Amino acid sequence: MSPWHIVLREIVFRKTSAMIAIAAVAIAVASAVAILSLLRAHEADARALAARREQKTLQRMQDLQDSIHGAMDGLGFNVSLVPEGQDMANWLSADYGSKRMPYAHVEKLRAADLATLDKPTAQLRLAMEWPETQWRIIVAGTEGRIDGQARGGMRGVAQQIPSGTVWLGHEIWRGLNLNTNATLTIAEQSFRAGRRLPQEGSRDDITVWMPLADAQKLFDEPDAINEIVAVGTRAAWEDASAIDRDVDRILPGLQTIVNAPKIAATLRARQSAEREALAMTRLEAATRAQLIQTRKRLALLLNGLMAVICGAWIGLLAYGNARDRSVEAGLWCAMGLPRQRIVLLIASKWIAL
């Protein structure tokens, strides 16, 4: 009879101890599987939750960026560049700028494709006494105008004024009681009234907008401009001095005027808040990963403890079985069976179990 046949007969003969040993092994394995399965399920749920939260945060950031771009479009041209040495008191008064700069300046800005400025546009903006009405008005010759109150697809788009046409501020249009396409005379030059601009509550309401070439002809200043307007990009609002650095690199000496400092500060605050929200989300993910590692170490400890307990359980069963069979072992020794063979036969049962 082979040793394994004897082990099998031994297991069948002592069913109770065999079933208890098998139960101990099953409990150890089941505990390990249950702990690891729960740990993996919790880890998967935690990662899914972190991914959803990060996705929501990124979506909120994207929505915020869209609102920022919309707000900036709504501001129209919000950055002005004026010649070096321009008296700002004069600039902010109704007389506007007295100093001039060549049109080539705006061409350099466009060729540079600055990250902080978009749509650089040349303007010649001057105050004048309107001879035909005796009104003091502002004439703005421009290559294009962004209507801050535009809707839909025209929002943020620089619209060119047709040659020979003027767009009138709200108060001028109302004071003249004009109709669309009516003809009016400014300094003995005839223009067609193209549009009545929305009421802005600023000096734009007493401004006559016309093509840059028409304004240069009206003031007899060919190729002259006194202002370059542009739209500040997102990079400009993240760093207040970024515009100055970019402009100084291309056109040293120009002065920068940001026309919406309060809104820019608000946008910077929102951008700071979105960065903090993303940082908090990533910090939360890192904390969750650390907790998962802690739970893994705890699970390994519990599994090891359970294995030790079940191993001790089986060891006690084996010890009790060997002690109960001491007489049987003595008989086998008396019959000439080597002691190592007897130990191997008794231990093989527990190894098999």
C-alpha positions in Angstrom: 0.0 0.0 0.0 1.5 3.4 -1.0 1.9 6.2 1.5 -0.7 8.4 -0.2 -3.2 5.6 -0.1 -2.6 5.4 3.6 -3.1 9.2 4.0 -6.4 9.0 2.1 -7.6 6.2 4.2 -6.6 8.1 7.3 -8.6 11.2 6.2 -11.7 9.1 5.5 -11.4 7.3 8.8 -11.1 10.4 10.9 -13.7 12.6 9.1 -14.3 15.0 12.0 -10.7 16.3 12.4 -10.3 16.4 8.6 -13.4 18.6 8.2 -12.3 20.9 11.0 -8.9 21.3 9.3 -10.5 22.0 6.0 -12.9 24.5 7.6 -9.8 26.3 9.1 -8.2 26.5 5.7 -11.5 27.6 4.0 -12.0 30.4 6.6 -8.4 31.7 6.1 -8.8 31.7 2.3 -12.3 33.1 2.4 -11.2 35.9 4.8 -8.3 36.8 2.5 -10.5 36.8 -0.6 -13.2 38.9 1.1 -10.8 41.5 2.5 -9.0 41.8 -0.8 -12.3 42.0 -2.8 -13.7 44.7 -0.5 -10.4 46.6 -0.7 -10.4 46.5 -4.5 -14.1 47.4 -4.7 -13.5 50.4 -2.4 -10.4 51.4 -4.4 -12.4 51.3 -7.6 -15.2 53.3 -6.1 -12.8 55.9 -4.7 -11.0 56.3 -8.0 -14.3 56.6 -9.9 -15.5 59.3 -7.4 -12.2 61.1 -7.7 -12.4 61.0 -11.5 -16.0 62.3 -11.4 -15.1 65.1 -9.1 -12.0 66.1 -11.2 -14.1 66.0 -14.3 -16.7 68.2 -12.7 -14.0 70.6 -11.6 -12.5 70.7 -15.1 -15.9 71.3 -16.6 -16.6 74.2 -14.2 -13.2 75.6 -15.1 -14.0 75.3 -18.8 -17.4 77.0 -18.2 -15.6 79.7 -16.2 -13.1 80.2 -19.1 -16.0 80.5 -21.5 -17.6 83.1 -19.3 -14.3 84.9 -19.0 -13.9 85.0 -22.8 -17.6 86.1 -23.1 -17.0 88.9 -20.5 -13.9 90.0 -22.4 -15.8 90.0 -25.7 -18.4 92.1 -24.0 -15.9 94.7 -23.0 -14.9 95.3 -26.6 -11.5 96.9 -27.0 -10.3 97.1 -23.4 -6.6 98.0 -23.8 -5.2 101.2 -25.3 -1.7 101.9 -26.4 -0.7 105.6 -26.7 2.5 107.3 -27.7 5.3 107.9 -25.2 5.0 111.2 -23.4 1.3 111.5 -23.9 -0.2 113.7 -21.1 -2.7 111.4 -19.5 -4.7 114.2 -18.0 -5.2 115.4 -21.6 -5.9 111.9 -22.7 -8.6 111.4 -20.2 -10.2 114.8 -20.9 -12.5 115.5 -23.9 -9.5 116.7 -26.0 -8.0 113.2 -26.1 -4.4 112.7 -27.3 -2.2 115.4 -28.7 0.7 113.1 -29.7 0.8 111.0 -32.9 2.5 107.8 -34.0 2.9 106.2 -37.4 0.5 103.6 -38.7 3.4 101.2 -39.0 3.3 100.6 -35.2 0.0 98.7 -35.4 1.4 96.6 -38.3 4.4 95.6 -36.1 2.0 94.5 -33.3 0.0 92.4 -35.8 3.1 90.7 -37.2 4.4 89.9 -33.6 1.2 88.0 -32.8 1.4 88.7 -29.1 -0.1 86.3 -26.6 -1.5 89.1 -24.5 -3.2 91.2 -27.1 -5.7 90.3 -29.7 -7.1 92.3 -32.7 -4.7 95.4 -32.5 -6.5 98.2 -34.3 -5.4 101.7 -35.2 -7.5 104.7 -34.3 -7.3 108.5 -34.6 -9.5 109.9 -31.9 -9.8 113.6 -31.5 -12.3 116.1 -30.1 -13.6 118.9 -32.3 -16.1 121.7 -32.6 -18.7 120.6 -35.1 -19.0 123.6 -37.3 -22.5 122.8 -38.7 -24.1 122.3 -35.2 -21.7 124.1 -32.9 -21.6 120.9 -30.8 -18.4 119.7 -29.2 -18.1 116.1 -30.3 -15.4 113.3 -30.5 -14.5 111.9 -33.9 -13.0 108.4 -33.8 -11.5 107.1 -37.0 -11.0 103.4 -36.7 -10.2 100.3 -38.7 -12.9 98.5 -36.9 -15.2 98.7 -33.9 -16.3 96.1 -31.4 -19.8 96.6 -30.2 -19.8 95.6 -26.5 -23.5 95.1 -26.6 -23.6 92.9 -29.7 -25.4 89.6 -29.6 -24.9 86.2 -31.1 -22.2 85.7 -33.7 -21.3 89.4 -33.9 -20.2 89.5 -30.2 -16.4 90.2 -30.0 -16.1 90.7 -33.8 -14.4 93.9 -35.1 -16.8 95.4 -37.6 -15.5 97.7 -40.3 -17.3 100.9 -41.1 -17.9 101.4 -44.8 -16.1 104.3 -46.5 -18.1 107.5 -46.4 -20.3 106.2 -43.6 -20.4 107.2 -40.0 -21.8 105.5 -37.0 -23.2 107.9 -34.4 -23.3 107.8 -30.7 -26.7 107.5 -29.1 -27.0 111.2 -28.0 -25.8 112.6 -31.3 -28.3 110.5 -33.2 -31.1 111.5 -30.9 -30.1 115.2 -31.0 -30.2 115.2 -34.8 -33.3 113.0 -35.0 -31.8 111.2 -38.0 -33.1 108.4 -40.1 -30.9 105.5 -41.4 -29.0 106.5 -44.6 -29.6 110.2 -43.9 -26.9 112.5 -45.1 -25.0 114.8 -42.7 -22.1 117.2 -43.1 -19.1 117.4 -40.9 -16.6 120.2 -41.6 -18.0 120.5 -45.1 -17.6 116.8 -45.8 -20.7 114.7 -46.5 -21.3 111.3 -44.8 -24.1 108.8 -44.7 -25.6 108.0 -41.3 -25.2 104.2 -41.1 -26.0 103.2 -37.5 -27.2 104.5 -34.2 -24.9 102.9 -31.6 -26.4 101.6 -28.3 -26.3 103.9 -25.3 -23.1 103.3 -23.3 -23.4 106.0 -20.7 -19.9 107.2 -21.6 -18.3 109.6 -24.1 -19.0 107.1 -26.8 -22.5 108.5 -26.8 -21.2 111.8 -28.2 -18.7 110.1 -30.6 -18.9 110.0 -34.4 -17.2 106.8 -35.6 -15.9 106.7 -39.2 -13.2 104.8 -41.2 -9.6 105.7 -40.2 -8.9 107.0 -43.7 -11.9 109.3 -43.6 -10.8 110.7 -40.2 -7.3 111.3 -41.4 -8.7 113.2 -44.4 -11.0 115.1 -42.1 -8.2 116.3 -39.9 -5.7 116.5 -42.7 -3.3 114.1 -41.0 -2.5 111.2 -43.4 -0.9 108.1 -41.9 -1.3 109.5 -38.4 -2.9 107.7 -35.5 -2.9 108.5 -31.8 -4.1 105.2 -30.3 -3.9 101.5 -30.8 -6.7 99.6 -29.2 -6.8 95.8 -28.6 -8.5 93.1 -26.7 -6.7 91.8 -23.7 -6.4 88.0 -23.8 -6.7 85.5 -20.9 -2.9 85.6 -20.5 -3.0 89.4 -19.9 -5.5 89.1 -17.1 -3.5 86.3 -15.4 -0.4 88.6 -15.3 -1.1 92.4 -15.0 2.4 93.3 -16.3 2.4 90.9 -19.2 1.0 93.4 -21.7 3.7 96.0 -20.8 6.5 93.4 -21.3 5.1 92.2 -24.6 4.6 95.8 -25.9 8.0 97.0 -24.7 9.7 94.1 -26.6 8.1 95.1 -29.9 7.5 98.9 -29.5 9.5 100.3 -26.6 8.1 103.5 -25.1 4.3 103.0 -25.7 2.1 103.6 -22.7 -0.5 100.9 -21.8 -3.9 101.8 -20.5 -6.2 99.0 -19.3 -9.8 100.3 -19.6 -11.3 97.6 -17.4 -9.2 97.3 -14.2 -12.0 96.3 -11.9 -13.3 93.6 -14.3 -9.7 92.4 -14.9 -9.2 92.1 -11.1 -12.5 90.1 -10.8 -11.4 87.8 -13.6 -8.0 87.3 -12.0 -9.8 86.4 -8.7 -11.9 83.9 -10.5 -8.9 82.4 -12.2 -7.2 82.1 -8.9 -10.3 80.4 -7.4 -10.4 77.9 -10.3 -6.7 77.0 -9.8 -7.3 76.5 -6.1 -10.3 74.3 -6.8 -8.2 72.1 -9.1 -5.4 71.9 -6.6 -7.9 70.9 -3.8 -9.3 68.2 -6.1 -5.8 66.8 -6.8 -4.9 67.1 -3.1 -8.1 65.1 -2.3 -7.1 62.5 -4.8 -3.6 62.2 -3.3 -5.1 61.9 0.2 -7.5 59.2 -1.0 -4.6 57.3 -2.5 -2.7 57.5 0.8 -5.8 56.1 2.6 -6.0 53.3 0.1 -2.3 52.4 0.8 -3.1 52.4 4.5 -6.0 50.1 4.0 -3.9 47.8 1.9 -1.3 47.5 4.8 -4.2 46.9 7.2 -5.6 44.2 4.9 -2.2 42.5 4.7 -1.9 42.6 8.5 -5.4 41.1 8.9 -4.8 38.4 6.3 -1.5 37.5 8.0 -3.2 37.4 11.4 -5.9 35.2 10.1 -3.4 32.8 8.5 -1.5 32.5 11.8 -4.7 31.8 13.7 -5.8 29.2 11.2 -2.3 27.7 11.1 -2.2 27.5 14.8 -5.7 25.9 14.7 -4.5 23.2 12.3 -1.3 22.8 14.3 -3.3 22.1 17.5 -5.4 19.6 15.7 -2.3 17.8 14.4 -0.7 17.8 17.8 -3.9 16.3 19.4 -4.1 13.7 16.6 -0.4 12.7 17.1 -0.8 12.4 20.8 -4.0 10.3 20.5 -2.1 8.0 18.2 1.0 7.5 20.4 0.1 3.9 21.1 -0.4 3.2 17.4 2.9 4.8 16.6 4.6 2.6 19.2 3.2 -0.5 17.7 4.5 0.5 14.3 7.9 1.1 15.7 7.8 -2.3 17.4 6.9 -3.9 14.0 10.1 -2.4 12.6 8.7 0.7 10.7 11.3 3.5 10.8 10.5 6.5 13.0 11.0 8.9 10.1 8.4 7.0 8.0 5.9 7.2 10.9 6.4 11.0 11.2 6.0 11.4 7.4 2.7 9.3 7.4 1.2 11.4 10.2 2.4 14.7 8.8 1.4 13.9 5.2 -2.3 14.0 6.2 -2.1 17.6 7.4 0.0 18.7 4.5 -2.6 17.2 2.1 -5.4 18.9 4.0 
